[in-house]
């Protein structure tokens, strides 16, 4: 099956914010200074030069250059860019991607159809969880 992401007419509600490269460092720093009640609503995945914070729309911070991901109603475990939709239908794409990439159970982010990030192991926001993005030694 050949799948693609194309522009969608109505944006999805954001459920995650993604920073890559320089934006990952900016997002990591921003996450650490969020008010505690807001920070507790979010979970984070940080790998290489990538940070993804997952949580309710009203808890996601705004970061210039970041991308926002949402879930199609019929494929809630697959987060895609809020201004994109999949072709063919999202449930078919989700199943195909899980099979093709041997993804574990739980949600995953689609940054491109070849860049997928499992989100099941997202952790609470902490300086230790984001140390690599901030140029600090992992404690």
Legacy VTK file of the C-alpha trace (Angstrom):
# vtk DataFile Version 3.0
C-alpha trace
ASCII
DATASET POLYDATA
POINTS 139 float
0.000 0.000 0.000
1.320 3.437 -0.915
0.354 6.000 1.718
0.850 9.724 1.713
0.213 12.789 3.802
-1.665 15.567 2.060
-3.030 18.944 3.139
-6.310 18.787 5.029
-9.135 21.277 4.939
-9.818 21.590 8.705
-6.956 21.300 11.181
-6.900 18.529 13.777
-6.900 19.523 17.440
-3.274 19.445 18.684
-2.299 16.589 21.017
1.486 16.953 20.757
4.180 19.493 19.937
7.405 18.497 18.150
10.757 20.233 18.030
13.613 19.032 15.846
17.182 20.334 15.698
17.525 23.824 17.176
13.771 23.898 17.887
14.156 20.762 20.069
16.505 22.658 22.379
14.120 25.631 22.520
11.151 23.351 23.227
13.069 21.482 25.960
13.967 24.749 27.704
10.364 25.993 27.404
8.941 22.769 28.855
11.128 23.086 31.949
9.816 26.562 32.809
6.114 25.790 32.378
4.006 26.248 35.512
3.915 22.990 37.479
0.178 22.276 36.906
0.678 22.610 33.144
3.922 20.580 33.137
2.237 17.709 35.020
-0.283 17.305 32.183
2.449 16.609 29.634
4.700 13.638 28.895
7.848 13.851 26.816
9.941 11.759 24.434
13.472 13.032 23.805
15.792 11.268 21.353
18.732 12.544 19.320
17.730 16.065 18.225
14.003 15.533 18.705
11.569 16.422 21.496
7.880 15.518 21.480
5.586 16.671 24.292
2.196 14.939 24.413
-0.872 16.120 26.311
-4.063 18.153 26.190
-4.207 21.019 23.712
-4.460 23.697 26.398
-1.286 22.430 28.122
0.916 22.383 24.994
3.282 25.349 24.863
3.735 27.576 21.829
7.266 27.419 20.444
8.246 29.215 17.260
9.196 26.679 14.585
7.621 23.711 16.369
5.118 21.450 14.642
1.868 20.317 16.182
0.367 16.846 15.826
-3.212 15.644 16.196
-5.113 12.377 15.860
-7.695 11.429 13.268
-10.913 10.363 15.048
-10.714 6.882 13.478
-6.984 6.401 14.213
-6.432 7.939 17.669
-3.147 6.099 18.229
-1.474 7.736 15.235
-0.527 11.395 15.637
0.044 13.272 12.384
0.671 16.949 11.578
-2.482 18.915 12.372
-2.695 20.289 8.837
-2.315 16.863 7.180
-4.473 13.875 6.463
-3.538 10.436 5.253
-4.443 8.791 2.008
-5.823 6.143 2.068
-7.983 6.364 5.208
-6.168 6.821 8.532
-7.098 3.408 10.061
-5.592 1.601 7.049
-2.429 3.697 7.174
-2.101 3.173 10.932
-2.317 -0.627 10.580
0.111 -0.660 7.653
2.675 1.514 9.452
2.461 -0.579 12.627
3.078 -3.735 10.604
5.796 -2.330 8.344
7.774 -0.760 11.215
7.004 -3.336 13.931
5.744 -0.561 16.200
4.939 -1.476 19.801
1.453 -1.074 21.250
0.486 2.471 22.093
0.442 5.780 20.293
3.060 6.875 17.787
3.940 10.110 15.999
4.242 10.353 12.230
6.749 13.088 11.418
6.928 11.783 7.854
5.862 8.424 6.472
9.441 7.220 7.024
9.993 8.882 10.431
7.838 7.362 13.165
8.324 7.828 16.910
6.692 5.477 19.447
5.170 7.481 22.312
4.262 4.728 24.791
7.440 5.331 26.788
6.926 9.064 27.160
8.007 10.227 30.611
7.135 13.142 32.873
8.973 16.347 32.029
12.204 16.685 33.992
15.682 18.129 33.552
17.062 14.566 33.399
14.624 13.562 30.633
15.695 16.583 28.541
19.403 16.712 29.476
20.590 15.651 26.012
18.678 18.481 24.345
20.055 21.038 26.772
23.674 19.957 26.341
23.851 18.692 29.924
25.267 15.336 30.982
22.571 12.700 31.615
22.306 12.133 35.354
LINES 1 140
139 0 1 2 3 4 5 6 7 8 9 10 11 12 13 14 15 16 17 18 19 20 21 22 23 24 25 26 27 28 29 30 31 32 33 34 35 36 37 38 39 40 41 42 43 44 45 46 47 48 49 50 51 52 53 54 55 56 57 58 59 60 61 62 63 64 65 66 67 68 69 70 71 72 73 74 75 76 77 78 79 80 81 82 83 84 85 86 87 88 89 90 91 92 93 94 95 96 97 98 99 100 101 102 103 104 105 106 107 108 109 110 111 112 113 114 115 116 117 118 119 120 121 122 123 124 125 126 127 128 129 130 131 132 133 134 135 136 137 138
